Amino acid sequence: MTVVDLVDGVLAADTRAVARAMRSVDDAAPGYLDLLKGLWPHTGKAWILGVTGNPGAGKSTLCDRLIEAYRSRGSRVGVVAVDPSSPYSGGAILGDRIRMSRHALDAGVFIRSLATHGHLGGLSRSARDVVRVLDAAGYDVVIVETVGVGQDELEVTHTAHSTLVVMAPGMGDEVQASKAGILECADVFAVNKADREGADGTVRDLELMISLGDDSILALSKMRGHGAHGAAAGFVGAGSGARAAGAGDEARWTPPILKCIASRGDGVTDVVGALDRHRAWVEGTAAGRARRKTRLAEQLREALREALIGAAVHDLRECIEEAVEGVEARRIDPYTCTERLVEAFRAR
């Protein structure tokens, strides 16, 4: 099948073509960039929902309920579930897909599991491009479930329009350690397993952190080297009284905190309602639209970084091998060596 045929098949929502396109993108097979270029003009219609949180919080079970909720509206739903892969074999158990298996025979649902293959940030290298395949295929909502590794799992914020952070009571110190990163990426909080002891305490802890205000979150963003959703993109902590410079009330978005029990479906309607309100904010306010533009700019920068690194490694492979020998023998330090490699690449 040619790239043109594959593009036509994806646009026609042919299941086999969509699956083949995803496989091509995930494997970085010859011609996959031409495939993505052909699909790009047909993307931008799907609403992309990122679901992240600590391992064991019930992300997959909640995703299963979200699929059910969106399908009840008649929306076609695509799911990209990312699982950690073994550092030894490279394989992954792909357990997230198992928890959503009751939708396997639904023609309006397409679930694709991806292994990280060592990629950090909560997503796989190809996840964003796989999402674009589903977008071009006409899926109305695309859910991206991350690995669930904690506070540094913020790559999903550069992919999703809305980010749902799933938490659970009884996580102990892990909750405290995660909050700095989680508060930067959360648009909506879902405290899952709310029938467990400590659920109200988890809600209070989150409310307290949010109430610290946008100044503290912005400071954390700068210290951690990334500006995710947080204060830099229109977030204002509940009750802080802070206001984005020169902006009105529409610049405010306070992440709501909802309790739910995904295994029983309790509270899921409220979670979906909060996500709907966030979508309306993103699409209907200047601050929301600015954030979408910022997200696309970050995607372009990431693509540029990957392309430049790939080109540099390819063009300088012999120089890199010589540099490694020099560094190992202590004839040159790695910092000077790096500067020289950059100069050599620029001179080409």
Summary of the structure (lengths in Angstrom):
residues: 348
radius of gyration: 21.5
end to end distance: 36.9
largest distance: 66.5
contacts: 1113
relative contact order: 0.10
helix: 53%
strand: 12%
